Amino acid sequence: MIGSPAPARVQDSAGRQLRMVTAIFAVALLVHGSDHLRRGMDTVSSTVMVLGTVQLILAAVTIVLIYRNHRWAIPAAIGIGFVSAAGFILVHLFPDWFGPFSDSFINAPASARVNGFSWFAAIFEIAADVLLGIVALRVLRLAGRVQYA
């Protein structure tokens, strides 16, 4: 095709974009985690703490997979991106409907120490999660197109 980039260039460009978004994702993880440290770990239930720890471990593994260009990097990025975004929306942005699964910022008590930075950290993390999932889907689509072209 005239004007189509070479397959290697498409993959290189998509790979660079994925690594850039992964760096943003890593920063968002750190920002969100620092807000939890600032607020105090006693402000969340043990259920939320366990779920957050599992998410953090899976996110760290995903980051390593992406930077090592591992064959499971794309599925991991899609999964952790979209599942994390949904989880953080349910935990932080919905009212306290889910009992021990909730760390709601909606009408949070003063003891939760939720402030503007908390809102920024949660929304930044959710946006980075969604962006990681979208870019990983794009890389998957481009890889399929290049592979079968």
MARZAZA-378977 format. One record per atom (N, C-alpha, C, CB): z, y, x. Coordinates in steps of 0.1 Angstrom, whole numbers, padded with zeros to 4 digits, always signed. Atoms other than C-alpha are relative to their C-alpha. Glycine has a CB too. Layout:
N
ZYX
...
! end
This chain:
149
+0000-0012+0008
+0000+0000+0000
+0000+0012+0009
+0012+0000-0009
+0001-0012-0008
-0009+0034+0013
+0012+0009-0004
-0013+0008-0004
-0011-0008+0002
+0021+0056+0017
+0014-0007-0001
-0002+0009-0011
-0013+0008+0001
+0047+0028+0014
+0006-0001+0013
-0003-0014-0007
-0007+0002-0013
+0073+0026+0041
-0001-0014+0004
+0014+0005-0001
+0000+0014-0005
+0073-0004+0063
+0013-0007-0004
-0001+0000+0016
-0012+0007+0004
+0098-0031+0052
+0012+0003+0008
-0003-0014-0001
-0012-0002-0008
+0120-0027+0082
+0006+0014-0001
-0004-0002+0015
-0005-0013+0002
+0122+0011+0077
+0007+0002-0013
-0012+0010+0000
-0006+0000+0013
+0131+0006+0040
+0014-0006+0002
-0008-0007-0011
-0013+0007-0002
+0159-0018+0050
+0009+0009+0009
-0002-0013+0006
-0008-0008-0009
+0171+0005+0079
+0005+0012-0007
-0009+0004+0012
-0004-0011+0007
+0172+0035+0057
+0011-0003-0011
-0012+0007-0007
-0009+0004+0010
+0190+0017+0029
+0013-0004+0007
-0005-0012-0009
-0012+0004-0008
+0214+0002+0055
+0008+0012+0005
-0004-0009+0011
-0007-0012-0004
+0222+0036+0069
+0007+0007-0012
-0010+0010+0006
-0006-0006+0012
+0228+0050+0034
+0012-0008-0004
-0010+0000-0011
-0011+0008+0004
+0251+0021+0026
+0012+0002+0010
-0004-0015+0000
-0011-0002-0010
+0271+0026+0058
+0006+0014-0002
-0005-0001+0014
-0005-0014+0003
+0274+0064+0050
+0009+0000-0012
-0011+0010-0001
-0008+0001+0012
+0287+0056+0015
+0012-0008+0003
-0008-0006-0011
-0011+0008-0003
+0310+0030+0029
+0011+0009+0008
-0004-0012+0009
-0009-0009-0007
+0325+0056+0052
+0008+0010-0010
-0007+0009+0011
-0006-0008+0010
+0331+0079+0022
+0010-0008-0008
-0011+0006-0010
-0009+0009+0007
+0346+0049+0004
+0013-0002+0007
-0007-0014-0003
-0012+0002-0008
+0370+0043+0033
+0009+0012+0000
-0004-0003+0014
-0008-0012+0000
+0381+0079+0033
+0007+0001-0014
-0009+0013+0002
-0006+0000+0013
+0387+0077-0005
+0012-0010-0001
-0011-0003-0011
-0012+0010+0000
+0409+0046+0000
+0012+0006+0007
-0005-0013+0008
-0011-0006-0008
+0429+0065+0026
+0007+0011-0008
-0004+0005+0013
-0005-0011+0008
+0433+0095+0004
+0008-0005-0012
-0012+0009-0006
-0007+0006+0012
+0443+0075-0027
+0013-0007+0005
-0008-0010-0007
-0012+0007-0005
+0467+0054-0006
+0011+0010+0005
-0003-0009+0012
-0010-0011-0005
+0483+0086+0010
+0007+0006-0012
-0008+0010+0008
-0006-0006+0011
+0489+0099-0025
+0011-0009-0005
-0010+0002-0012
-0010+0009+0004
+0508+0067-0034
+0012+0001+0009
-0005-0014+0000
-0011-0002-0010
+0529+0071-0002
+0007+0013-0003
-0006+0000+0014
-0006-0013+0003
+0535+0108-0011
+0009-0001-0012
-0010+0010-0001
-0007+0001+0013
+0546+0099-0046
+0012-0010+0001
-0009-0005-0011
-0011+0010-0002
+0568+0070-0034
-0004-0013-0006
+0013+0005-0006
+0004+0013+0005
+0562+0033-0039
+0008-0004-0011
+0000-0010+0011
-0008+0003+0012
+0590+0032-0064
-0005+0006-0013
+0014+0005+0003
+0005-0006+0012
+0569+0051-0089
-0010-0009-0007
-0007+0013+0003
+0009+0010+0007
+0547+0021-0097
+0007-0013-0002
-0013-0002+0009
-0006+0013+0003
+0555-0013-0111
-0004-0010+0011
-0005-0005-0014
+0004+0010-0010
+0554-0044-0089
-0014-0005-0003
+0011-0011+0001
+0014+0005+0004
+0523-0055-0108
-0011+0009+0005
-0001-0001-0015
+0010-0010-0005
+0504-0023-0100
+0000-0001+0016
+0004+0014-0005
+0000+0001-0014
+0516-0026-0064
-0008-0012+0006
+0014+0000+0005
+0007+0013-0005
+0503-0062-0060
-0015+0002-0002
+0006-0012-0008
+0014-0002+0003
+0470-0053-0077
-0006+0010+0010
-0002+0005-0014
+0005-0010-0010
+0466-0023-0054
-0001-0005+0014
+0009+0012+0000
+0000+0006-0014
+0474-0043-0023
-0012-0010+0001
+0013-0008+0002
+0012+0009+0000
+0448-0070-0033
-0013+0008+0001
+0001-0009-0013
+0012-0009-0001
+0423-0042-0039
-0003+0005+0014
+0001+0011-0011
+0001-0006-0013
+0430-0026-0006
-0005-0011+0010
+0014+0006+0005
+0005+0010-0009
+0426-0059+0013
-0014-0004-0002
+0009-0013-0002
+0014+0003+0003
+0394-0068-0005
-0010+0012+0004
-0002-0003-0015
+0008-0012-0004
+0381-0032+0001
-0002+0000+0016
+0006+0013-0004
+0001+0000-0015
+0389-0035+0039
-0009-0011+0004
+0014-0002+0006
+0009+0011-0003
+0371-0069+0040
-0014+0004-0002
+0004-0013-0007
+0014-0004+0003
+0341-0054+0023
-0005+0010+0010
+0000+0007-0014
+0004-0010-0011
+0340-0025+0048
-0004-0007+0012
+0012+0010+0003
+0004+0007-0012
+0340-0049+0077
-0013-0008-0002
+0012-0010+0003
+0013+0008+0002
+0313-0071+0061
-0012+0010+0000
+0001-0006-0014
+0011-0009+0000
+0291-0040+0056
-0003+0004+0014
+0004+0013-0009
+0003-0005-0013
+0295-0027+0091
-0004-0011+0010
+0012+0007+0006
+0005+0011-0008
+0288-0062+0105
-0013-0005-0005
+0011-0012+0000
+0013+0004+0006
+0257-0065+0083
+0001-0015-0004
-0011+0003+0009
-0002+0014+0004
+0271-0098+0069
-0008-0003-0013
+0015-0003-0002
+0008+0003+0011
+0251-0116+0043
+0008+0001-0013
-0005-0014+0001
-0008-0003+0012
+0280-0112+0018
+0004+0014-0002
+0013-0009+0001
-0004-0014+0001
+0283-0075+0023
-0005+0007-0013
-0006+0008+0012
+0005-0006+0012
+0261-0065-0006
+0007-0005-0013
-0015-0002-0001
-0008+0005+0012
+0277-0088-0032
+0014+0006+0000
+0000-0015-0001
-0014-0005-0001
+0311-0077-0020
+0001+0015-0004
+0006-0002+0015
+0000-0015+0003
+0302-0040-0022
-0002+0002-0015
-0011+0007+0008
+0002-0001+0014
+0289-0044-0057
+0012-0004-0008
-0012-0009-0005
-0012+0004+0007
+0319-0063-0068
+0012+0009+0001
+0004-0014+0005
-0011-0009-0002
+0346-0042-0052
-0002+0014-0005
+0004+0000+0015
+0003-0013+0005
+0328-0010-0061
+0003+0002-0015
-0014+0004+0003
-0001-0001+0014
+0325-0016-0098
+0014-0004-0006
-0011-0007-0007
-0013+0005+0005
+0357-0036-0103
+0011+0010+0003
+0003-0014+0006
-0010-0010-0004
+0378-0011-0084
-0001+0012-0009
-0002+0004+0014
+0001-0012+0008
+0364+0018-0104
+0006-0003-0014
-0015+0004-0001
-0005+0003+0013
+0371+0001-0137
+0016-0002+0000
-0006-0014-0005
-0014+0002-0001
+0406-0009-0125
+0008+0014+0001
+0003-0008+0012
-0006-0012-0001
+0415+0026-0114
-0001+0009-0012
-0006+0008+0012
+0001-0007+0013
+0402+0041-0146
+0011-0005-0010
-0014-0001-0006
-0010+0006+0009
+0424+0017-0166
+0014+0004+0004
-0002-0015-0001
-0014-0001-0005
+0455+0021-0144
+0004+0015-0001
+0001-0005+0014
-0004-0014-0001
+0454+0059-0139
-0004+0010-0011
-0005+0005+0013
+0006-0010+0009
+0432+0077-0164
+0002-0003-0015
-0014+0001+0002
-0003+0003+0014
+0442+0058-0196
+0014+0003-0003
-0004-0015-0003
-0015-0002+0003
+0475+0065-0214
+0007-0013+0004
+0002+0003-0015
-0008+0011-0004
+0503+0041-0207
+0000-0011-0010
+0015+0004+0003
+0002+0010+0010
+0489+0014-0229
+0002-0014+0006
-0014+0001-0005
+0000+0013-0006
+0491-0015-0204
+0013-0004+0006
-0011-0001+0010
-0014+0004-0005
+0528-0016-0196
+0000-0001+0015
+0004-0013-0006
-0001+0001-0015
+0533-0030-0161
-0013+0001+0007
+0006-0013+0003
+0013-0002-0007
+0495-0027-0154
-0004+0015+0000
-0010-0008-0008
+0003-0014+0002
+0497+0011-0159
+0008+0009+0010
+0002+0004-0014
-0006-0011-0007
+0504+0040-0136
-0007+0013-0005
-0002-0002+0016
+0007-0010+0006
+0491+0065-0160
+0003+0014+0004
+0002-0001-0015
-0002-0015-0003
+0486+0102-0151
+0000+0008-0012
-0012+0005+0009
-0001-0007+0013
+0484+0111-0188
+0014+0001-0004
-0009-0008-0011
-0014-0003+0004
+0517+0127-0197
+0010-0008+0009
+0002-0004-0014
-0009+0007-0009
+0533+0112-0166
+0013+0006+0001
-0007-0001+0014
-0013-0006-0001
+0570+0117-0163
+0001+0007+0014
+0011-0011-0001
-0002-0008-0012
+0582+0141-0136
+0004-0010+0012
+0012+0010-0001
-0004+0009-0010
+0597+0111-0117
-0012-0007+0006
+0009-0011-0006
+0012+0006-0006
+0561+0098-0111
-0006+0009+0010
-0010-0003-0011
+0005-0010-0010
+0554+0129-0090
-0015+0002+0000
+0005-0004+0014
+0015-0002+0002
+0518+0132-0103
-0003+0015+0001
-0005-0006-0013
+0004-0014-0001
+0502+0165-0093
-0015+0001+0002
+0007+0007+0012
+0015-0002-0001
+0467+0179-0087
-0006-0009+0011
-0003+0015+0003
+0006+0008-0010
+0463+0160-0055
-0001-0015-0005
+0010+0000+0013
+0000+0014+0006
+0471+0127-0074
-0013-0001-0008
+0012-0003-0009
+0012+0001+0008
+0443+0135-0098
-0013+0000+0009
-0001+0012-0010
+0011+0000-0009
+0419+0144-0070
-0002-0013+0007
+0002+0011+0011
+0001+0013-0007
+0427+0112-0051
-0005-0011-0009
+0014-0004+0006
+0005+0010+0009
+0422+0090-0081
-0015+0002-0004
+0009+0000-0013
+0014-0003+0004
+0390+0107-0092
-0010-0002+0012
-0002+0014-0006
+0008+0002-0012
+0377+0107-0056
-0003-0015+0003
+0007+0007+0012
+0001+0014-0002
+0384+0070-0053
-0009-0007-0010
+0014-0007-0001
+0009+0005+0010
+0367+0062-0086
-0014+0003+0003
+0004+0005-0014
+0014-0004-0003
+0336+0082-0077
-0005-0008+0012
+0000+0015+0003
+0005+0008-0011
+0334+0065-0043
-0002-0014-0003
+0011+0001+0012
+0002+0014+0005
+0338+0031-0059
-0013-0002-0007
+0012-0005-0009
+0012+0001+0007
+0310+0037-0083
-0012+0002+0009
+0000+0011-0012
+0011-0003-0009
+0288+0052-0056
-0003-0012+0009
+0003+0012+0009
+0002+0012-0008
+0294+0022-0034
-0008-0011-0008
+0014-0006+0005
+0007+0010+0008
+0284-0002-0062
-0015+0004-0003
+0007-0001-0013
+0014-0004+0003
+0253+0018-0071
-0009-0001+0013
-0001+0015-0005
+0008+0001-0012
+0241+0021-0035
-0002-0015+0004
+0007+0008+0012
+0002+0014-0003
+0247-0016-0029
-0010-0007-0009
+0014-0008-0001
+0010+0005+0009
+0227-0024-0060
-0014+0004+0004
+0002+0004-0014
+0013-0006-0005
+0199-0002-0046
-0005-0008+0012
+0001+0015+0003
+0003+0007-0012
+0200-0020-0013
-0005-0014-0004
+0012-0001+0010
+0003+0014+0005
+0199-0054-0031
-0014+0000-0006
+0010-0005-0010
+0013-0001+0006
+0169-0042-0051
-0011+0002+0010
+0000+0012-0010
+0009-0002-0011
+0151-0029-0020
-0002-0012+0008
+0004+0012+0008
+0001+0012-0008
+0158-0061-0001
-0008-0010-0007
+0014-0005+0003
+0008+0009+0008
+0143-0081-0029
-0014+0003+0000
+0006-0001-0014
+0013-0005+0001
+0113-0059-0031
-0007-0003+0014
-0001+0014-0003
+0006+0002-0013
+0107-0061+0007
-0002-0015+0002
+0010+0006+0011
+0001+0015-0003
+0114-0099+0008
-0012-0006-0007
+0013-0007-0005
+0011+0006+0008
+0088-0107-0019
-0013+0008+0000
+0005-0001-0014
+0012-0009+0000
+0063-0079-0012
-0012-0007+0007
+0002+0013+0007
! end
